[in-house]
Amino acid sequence: MPLNQYLKNVLPLIIVAIPSLVLDIITKRMVQMYIPKGNGISIIDGFFNLRHDRNTGAAFGILSDQRTLLVLITIAALIFILVYSFRFSHSRWMQISLGFLLGGAVGNFIDRIYLGEVVDFLQFGIASKNLYWPTFNIADISVCIGAGMLIVYLFRIQKNAN
């Protein structure tokens, strides 16, 4: 496939990844500037807070304090995204999915490299004022959207194969 055709095909990936990454970076920096670490601002009492937390692990704090391993996993994920962007360059759905994955992976990767931990700030309450879902960020949302789209794509492929 000629380079210009490939670039045209991966344009959806770029259009999704860049705004996702930029929004993640801007929101994390705003939280760092305006909310002291460990503190929060109640937006909807008992349901939604902006809270400046740090996570040295992955989702839900798994692999805490395993920075090198998480950096290596992220590099492997970035290679996966690159390879699959070539393999599925014909699929707009996959390019958008990979764009969300790329934006989110790079957003948290930047934090791990420069801060040694990831800045999280979105906190939702579950049923009471004292029970909260673990804080997360825009990069985490992007990764979840991308992974969800990837799963849907794989189920559609499997369904069509049968």
C-alpha positions as CSV (number, residue, x, y, z in Angstrom):
1,M,0.0,0.0,0.0
2,P,1.4,3.4,-0.9
3,L,2.4,5.7,2.0
4,N,-0.1,8.4,1.1
5,Q,-3.0,5.8,1.1
6,Y,-1.8,4.4,4.4
7,L,-1.7,7.9,5.9
8,K,-5.2,8.6,4.6
9,N,-6.4,5.3,6.2
10,V,-4.8,6.0,9.6
11,L,-6.1,9.6,9.7
12,P,-9.0,8.6,12.1
13,L,-6.4,7.1,14.5
14,I,-4.5,10.5,14.5
15,I,-7.7,12.5,14.8
16,V,-8.7,10.6,17.9
17,A,-5.3,10.1,19.6
18,I,-4.1,13.7,19.5
19,P,-7.2,15.3,21.1
20,S,-7.4,12.5,23.6
21,L,-3.8,13.0,24.6
22,V,-4.0,16.8,24.7
23,L,-7.1,16.7,26.8
24,D,-5.5,14.3,29.2
25,I,-2.3,16.4,29.6
26,I,-4.2,19.6,30.1
27,T,-6.6,18.2,32.7
28,K,-3.9,16.5,34.6
29,R,-1.8,19.7,34.7
30,M,-4.8,21.8,35.8
31,V,-5.4,19.4,38.7
32,Q,-1.7,19.6,39.6
33,M,-1.8,23.4,39.6
34,Y,-5.1,23.9,41.4
35,I,-5.8,21.0,43.7
36,P,-3.2,19.9,46.3
37,K,-2.2,16.3,46.2
38,G,-4.6,14.2,48.4
39,N,-7.3,16.9,48.4
40,G,-10.5,17.3,46.3
41,I,-13.3,19.5,45.3
42,S,-16.9,18.2,45.6
43,I,-18.8,18.8,42.4
44,I,-21.9,16.8,43.1
45,D,-22.0,16.0,46.8
46,G,-21.5,12.3,47.5
47,F,-21.4,11.4,43.8
48,F,-18.7,13.3,41.9
49,N,-15.4,14.9,43.0
50,L,-12.3,16.3,41.4
51,R,-9.6,14.8,43.6
52,H,-5.8,15.0,43.1
53,D,-4.6,11.4,43.6
54,R,-1.5,9.6,42.4
55,N,-1.3,6.0,41.3
56,T,2.1,4.2,41.1
57,G,0.3,1.1,39.6
58,A,-2.0,0.3,36.8
59,A,-5.9,0.2,37.0
60,F,-7.1,-0.2,40.5
61,G,-3.6,0.2,41.8
62,I,-2.5,-3.3,40.5
63,L,1.3,-3.6,40.1
64,S,1.9,-0.7,42.4
65,D,5.4,0.5,42.5
66,Q,6.3,-1.5,39.5
67,R,7.3,1.5,37.3
68,T,9.8,-0.3,35.1
69,L,7.4,-3.2,34.4
70,L,4.5,-0.8,33.6
71,V,6.8,1.2,31.3
72,L,7.7,-2.0,29.4
73,I,4.1,-3.1,29.2
74,T,3.2,0.3,27.8
75,I,6.0,0.1,25.2
76,A,4.7,-3.4,24.2
77,A,1.2,-1.9,23.9
78,L,2.5,1.0,21.7
79,I,4.1,-1.6,19.4
80,F,0.9,-3.6,19.3
81,I,-1.0,-0.4,18.3
82,L,1.5,0.4,15.6
83,V,1.4,-3.1,14.2
84,Y,-2.4,-3.3,14.2
85,S,-2.6,0.2,12.7
86,F,-0.9,-1.3,9.6
87,R,-2.8,-4.6,9.7
88,F,-6.2,-2.9,10.0
89,S,-5.5,0.3,8.1
90,H,-8.6,-0.5,6.0
91,S,-11.0,-0.4,9.0
92,R,-12.1,3.0,10.3
93,W,-13.6,1.3,13.4
94,M,-10.2,-0.2,14.3
95,Q,-8.3,3.0,13.5
96,I,-10.6,4.9,15.9
97,S,-10.2,2.1,18.5
98,L,-6.5,2.2,18.2
99,G,-6.5,6.0,18.4
100,F,-8.2,5.9,21.8
101,L,-5.8,3.3,23.0
102,L,-2.8,5.3,21.7
103,G,-3.9,8.6,23.2
104,G,-4.6,7.0,26.6
105,A,-1.5,4.8,26.7
106,V,0.8,7.8,25.8
107,G,-1.0,10.0,28.3
108,N,-0.3,7.7,31.3
109,F,3.1,6.8,29.9
110,I,4.2,10.5,30.0
111,D,3.2,10.6,33.7
112,R,5.1,7.4,34.5
113,I,8.2,8.6,32.8
114,Y,8.2,12.2,34.2
115,L,6.5,11.8,37.6
116,G,7.0,8.1,38.4
117,E,3.3,7.8,38.9
118,V,0.0,8.7,37.2
119,V,-2.1,11.7,38.1
120,D,-5.8,10.7,38.7
121,F,-8.6,13.1,39.4
122,L,-12.1,11.9,38.5
123,Q,-13.8,10.3,41.5
124,F,-17.3,8.9,41.6
125,G,-19.3,7.8,44.7
126,I,-21.0,4.5,44.8
127,A,-24.2,4.5,46.9
128,S,-22.8,6.6,49.7
129,K,-20.5,9.5,50.6
130,N,-17.9,7.1,52.0
131,L,-17.7,4.6,49.1
132,Y,-15.9,5.7,46.0
133,W,-14.8,4.1,42.7
134,P,-11.0,4.5,42.4
135,T,-10.0,7.8,40.9
136,F,-9.1,7.8,37.2
137,N,-8.3,10.2,34.4
138,I,-9.0,11.0,30.7
139,A,-6.3,8.6,29.6
140,D,-8.0,5.8,31.5
141,I,-11.3,6.7,29.8
142,S,-9.6,6.6,26.4
143,V,-8.1,3.2,27.0
144,C,-11.4,1.8,28.2
145,I,-13.2,3.2,25.1
146,G,-10.5,1.8,22.8
147,A,-10.5,-1.6,24.5
148,G,-14.3,-1.7,24.3
149,M,-14.3,-0.9,20.6
150,L,-11.6,-3.5,20.0
151,I,-13.7,-6.2,21.8
152,V,-16.8,-5.3,19.8
153,Y,-14.7,-5.5,16.6
154,L,-13.4,-8.9,17.5
155,F,-16.9,-10.2,18.4
156,R,-18.2,-8.9,15.0
157,I,-15.3,-10.7,13.2
158,Q,-16.0,-13.9,15.1
159,K,-19.8,-13.7,14.4
160,N,-19.1,-13.1,10.7
161,A,-16.7,-16.1,10.6
162,N,-19.4,-18.5,11.8
